[in-house]
Amino acid sequence: MDTTTTATEQSTHDVISSERVEGTAVYNEAGDRLGSIDDLMIDKRSGQVRYAVLEFGGFLGIGTDRYPLPWDVLKYDTDRGGYVVPLDKERLSDAPRYPDTEVPTYTPEYSRRVNDYYGGYL
């Protein structure tokens, strides 16, 4: 039995490869494009995605920062072909972030800081 699918067919299923999530656009509820998913952070024990790392800021990919967003904040919008978050650029300006050259260790303390920041959106 052939179980392969085309890219179009894959986008209509509930499960998606992390490879296809990376690079997906992220919008706010007003429809403004905030950036794109750079990476996924997966809990090693549960196998669940805990954070989607948003690449945001800079110009043409230079000087961009990475913003870990709790996975539960993102909602996929099939009409936009991307994720929607209940955040605006102003709210992201004070959010936990890091440059792409300095990925933090996701310790319980760091995770708590990220989750506390977005606590009202979960």
Backbone as numpy.savetxt, mean C-alpha at the origin, in Angstrom:
# Nx Ny Nz CAx CAy CAz Cx Cy Cz
-5.95 -30.24 -16.85 -6.78 -29.08 -16.85 -5.89 -27.83 -16.85
-6.14 -26.90 -17.74 -5.38 -25.66 -17.84 -5.92 -24.66 -16.83
-5.08 -24.23 -15.87 -5.52 -23.28 -14.85 -4.88 -21.92 -15.03
-4.23 -21.67 -16.15 -3.62 -20.36 -16.39 -4.70 -19.37 -16.79
-4.43 -18.10 -16.51 -5.37 -17.03 -16.85 -4.61 -15.86 -17.44
-5.33 -15.06 -18.16 -4.73 -13.85 -18.72 -4.68 -12.78 -17.63
-3.93 -11.70 -17.87 -3.84 -10.60 -16.92 -5.22 -9.99 -16.67
-6.05 -9.88 -17.70 -7.40 -9.33 -17.54 -8.23 -10.22 -16.65
-8.16 -11.52 -16.85 -8.91 -12.45 -16.02 -8.42 -12.42 -14.57
-7.11 -12.28 -14.38 -6.55 -12.26 -13.03 -7.06 -11.07 -12.24
-7.30 -9.95 -12.89 -7.71 -8.75 -12.17 -9.14 -8.84 -11.66
-9.90 -9.84 -12.10 -11.28 -9.97 -11.65 -11.43 -10.97 -10.51
-10.35 -11.63 -10.10 -10.40 -12.61 -9.03 -10.10 -11.96 -7.68
-10.46 -12.67 -6.58 -10.23 -12.15 -5.24 -8.78 -12.27 -4.78
-8.00 -13.16 -5.37 -6.62 -13.37 -4.99 -5.73 -12.80 -6.09
-4.65 -12.13 -5.67 -3.76 -11.51 -6.65 -2.31 -11.73 -6.23
-1.45 -11.86 -7.18 -0.02 -12.02 -6.93 0.55 -10.71 -6.38
1.47 -10.81 -5.44 2.11 -9.60 -4.91 2.81 -8.83 -6.01
3.30 -9.56 -7.01 3.96 -8.92 -8.15 3.02 -7.94 -8.86
1.73 -8.29 -8.92 0.76 -7.43 -9.59 0.30 -6.28 -8.69
0.40 -6.45 -7.37 0.01 -5.38 -6.45 1.05 -4.27 -6.47
2.32 -4.65 -6.50 3.40 -3.66 -6.53 3.27 -2.84 -7.81
3.26 -1.53 -7.64 3.10 -0.63 -8.78 1.67 -0.18 -8.99
0.71 -0.78 -8.27 -0.69 -0.39 -8.40 -0.90 0.99 -7.81
-1.65 1.81 -8.49 -1.91 3.18 -8.05 -2.74 3.20 -6.77
-2.52 4.24 -5.97 -3.29 4.49 -4.75 -3.88 5.88 -4.86
-5.19 5.97 -4.61 -5.93 7.22 -4.71 -6.54 7.56 -3.36
-6.83 8.86 -3.16 -7.64 9.20 -1.99 -9.10 9.19 -2.43
-10.00 9.40 -1.50 -11.43 9.31 -1.82 -11.89 10.39 -2.80
-11.13 11.49 -2.89 -11.47 12.55 -3.83 -11.03 12.22 -5.26
-10.29 11.11 -5.41 -9.84 10.70 -6.74 -8.44 11.15 -7.08
-7.75 11.84 -6.15 -6.38 12.27 -6.40 -5.43 11.08 -6.27
-4.52 10.96 -7.22 -3.54 9.88 -7.16 -2.46 10.27 -6.16
-2.28 9.43 -5.14 -1.29 9.70 -4.10 0.06 9.09 -4.41
0.08 7.99 -5.10 1.32 7.29 -5.38 1.01 5.89 -5.82
1.91 4.96 -5.51 1.71 3.57 -5.89 2.28 2.65 -4.82
1.84 1.41 -4.85 2.33 0.42 -3.90 3.75 0.02 -4.31
4.68 0.17 -3.38 6.08 -0.18 -3.63 6.39 -1.59 -3.14
5.75 -1.99 -2.06 6.10 -3.26 -1.44 4.96 -3.71 -0.54
4.96 -4.97 -0.18 4.01 -5.52 0.79 4.82 -6.08 1.95
4.35 -5.86 3.15 4.98 -6.43 4.33 4.04 -7.51 4.86
4.55 -8.73 4.93 3.74 -9.90 5.25 4.16 -10.46 6.60
3.17 -10.75 7.44 3.42 -11.37 8.73 3.94 -12.79 8.48
5.13 -13.10 8.97 5.74 -14.40 8.71 4.96 -15.56 9.32
4.31 -15.31 10.42 3.61 -16.41 11.09 2.21 -16.65 10.52
1.46 -15.59 10.31 0.08 -15.77 9.84 -0.02 -15.83 8.32
0.97 -15.25 7.63 0.92 -15.20 6.18 0.04 -14.08 5.65
-0.50 -13.27 6.54 -1.37 -12.17 6.15 -0.56 -10.91 5.81
-1.03 -10.16 4.82 -0.40 -8.88 4.51 -0.73 -7.92 5.65
0.29 -7.33 6.25 0.05 -6.38 7.34 0.12 -4.95 6.85
1.04 -4.67 5.92 1.21 -3.30 5.42 1.44 -3.30 3.92
0.89 -2.29 3.28 1.23 -1.97 1.90 2.08 -0.72 2.00
3.23 -0.72 1.38 4.14 0.42 1.46 3.87 1.32 0.26
3.38 2.52 0.55 3.04 3.51 -0.47 4.27 4.32 -0.83
4.59 4.39 -2.11 5.64 5.28 -2.59 4.96 6.61 -2.91
5.41 7.68 -2.25 4.72 8.96 -2.34 5.74 10.09 -2.29
5.47 11.15 -3.04 6.32 12.33 -3.01 7.38 12.29 -4.09
8.28 13.25 -4.03 9.38 13.31 -4.98 8.92 13.72 -6.37
9.83 13.59 -7.30 9.56 13.94 -8.69 10.18 12.88 -9.58
9.37 12.24 -10.41 9.81 11.18 -11.31 10.55 10.06 -10.57
10.05 9.74 -9.36 10.64 8.66 -8.59 11.88 9.05 -7.79
12.31 10.31 -7.90 13.49 10.77 -7.16 13.02 11.49 -5.91
13.60 11.13 -4.79 13.24 11.77 -3.53 11.92 11.29 -2.95
11.47 10.13 -3.38 10.23 9.61 -2.84 10.48 8.93 -1.50
9.47 8.95 -0.66 9.52 8.27 0.62 8.56 7.10 0.56
8.71 6.20 1.53 7.85 5.02 1.65 7.01 5.17 2.91
5.72 4.96 2.77 4.76 5.10 3.86 4.06 3.76 4.09
4.34 3.08 5.20 3.64 1.84 5.46 2.19 2.13 5.86
1.26 1.58 5.11 -0.16 1.74 5.39 -0.72 0.40 5.86
-1.43 0.38 6.98 -2.06 -0.88 7.37 -2.93 -1.39 6.23
-2.81 -2.66 5.92 -3.52 -3.25 4.78 -5.01 -2.97 4.84
-5.58 -2.96 6.05 -7.02 -2.75 6.20 -7.49 -1.36 5.78
-6.56 -0.41 5.63 -6.92 0.95 5.20 -7.23 0.99 3.71
-6.62 0.08 2.94 -6.79 0.09 1.49 -8.02 -0.69 1.05
-8.75 -0.13 0.13 -9.90 -0.80 -0.48 -9.70 -0.76 -2.00
-9.82 -1.91 -2.64 -9.61 -1.96 -4.08 -10.83 -1.44 -4.82
-10.62 -0.55 -5.78 -11.68 0.03 -6.60 -11.49 -0.45 -8.03
-12.38 -1.32 -8.49 -12.24 -1.88 -9.84 -12.40 -0.82 -10.91
-13.20 0.21 -10.67 -13.37 1.27 -11.67 -12.08 2.06 -11.87
-11.35 2.29 -10.80 -10.09 3.04 -10.89 -8.91 2.13 -11.22
-9.07 0.85 -10.98 -7.95 -0.07 -11.20 -6.85 0.16 -10.19
-7.24 0.61 -8.99 -6.26 0.88 -7.95 -6.90 0.86 -6.58
-6.09 1.13 -5.59 -6.56 1.15 -4.21 -6.98 2.56 -3.81
-7.97 2.64 -2.94 -8.45 3.92 -2.41 -8.24 3.90 -0.91
-7.73 5.02 -0.40 -7.51 5.16 1.04 -8.24 6.42 1.53
-8.69 6.39 2.78 -9.40 7.55 3.33 -8.43 8.61 3.86
-7.45 8.97 3.06 -6.40 9.90 3.47 -6.20 10.95 2.40
-5.71 12.10 2.81 -5.32 13.09 1.82 -3.81 13.33 1.96
-3.26 14.12 1.06 -1.82 14.36 1.07 -1.37 15.03 2.37
-2.22 15.87 2.91 -1.88 16.56 4.16 -1.71 15.55 5.30
-2.62 14.60 5.38 -2.55 13.58 6.44 -1.28 12.73 6.27
-0.87 12.48 5.06 0.34 11.70 4.83 1.61 12.48 5.19
1.56 13.79 5.19 2.77 14.58 5.44 3.35 14.32 6.83
2.53 13.93 7.79 3.02 13.65 9.14 3.07 12.16 9.46
2.79 11.32 8.49 2.71 9.88 8.70 4.10 9.26 8.86
4.19 8.12 9.53 5.47 7.41 9.58 5.94 7.09 8.17
7.21 7.33 7.92 7.76 7.10 6.58 9.26 6.86 6.68
9.82 6.44 5.55 11.26 6.22 5.49 11.70 6.30 4.04
12.98 6.66 3.81 13.50 6.67 2.44 13.69 5.23 1.96
13.69 5.03 0.66 13.80 3.67 0.12 15.12 3.00 0.45
16.11 3.77 0.87 17.41 3.21 1.20 17.53 2.77 2.66
16.50 3.03 3.47 16.57 2.74 4.90 15.31 2.03 5.39
15.06 0.85 4.92 13.86 0.11 5.33 13.96 -0.20 6.82
12.96 0.20 7.60 13.02 -0.04 9.04 12.76 -1.51 9.38
13.13 -1.88 10.58 12.76 -3.18 11.11 11.36 -3.04 11.68
10.47 -3.89 11.26 9.08 -3.81 11.71 8.94 -4.49 13.06
9.51 -3.83 14.07 9.41 -4.33 15.44 7.99 -4.10 15.94
7.62 -4.73 17.05 6.29 -4.43 17.61 6.10 -2.94 17.90
7.15 -2.27 18.34 7.05 -0.83 18.63 6.80 -0.02 17.36
7.54 -0.37 16.28 7.35 0.35 15.02 5.95 0.10 14.48
5.51 -1.13 14.51 4.16 -1.46 14.04 3.11 -0.72 14.85
3.31 -0.64 16.15 2.36 0.09 17.01 2.30 1.56 16.61
3.46 2.15 16.31 3.51 3.56 15.90 2.71 3.78 14.61
2.89 2.89 13.65 2.16 2.99 12.39 0.67 2.80 12.63
0.31 1.75 13.36 -1.09 1.47 13.62 -1.77 2.58 14.43
-1.05 3.14 15.40 -1.61 4.25 16.19 -1.88 5.46 15.31
-0.97 5.74 14.36 -1.16 6.89 13.48 -2.43 6.75 12.65
-2.68 5.58 12.15 -3.84 5.34 11.28 -5.03 4.77 12.04
-4.96 4.72 13.36 -5.98 4.10 14.18 -7.41 4.52 13.87
-7.64 5.77 13.56 -8.98 6.24 13.25 -9.51 5.80 11.89
-8.64 5.19 11.08 -9.03 4.78 9.74 -9.24 3.28 9.62
-8.91 2.55 10.68 -9.04 1.08 10.63 -10.43 0.64 10.98
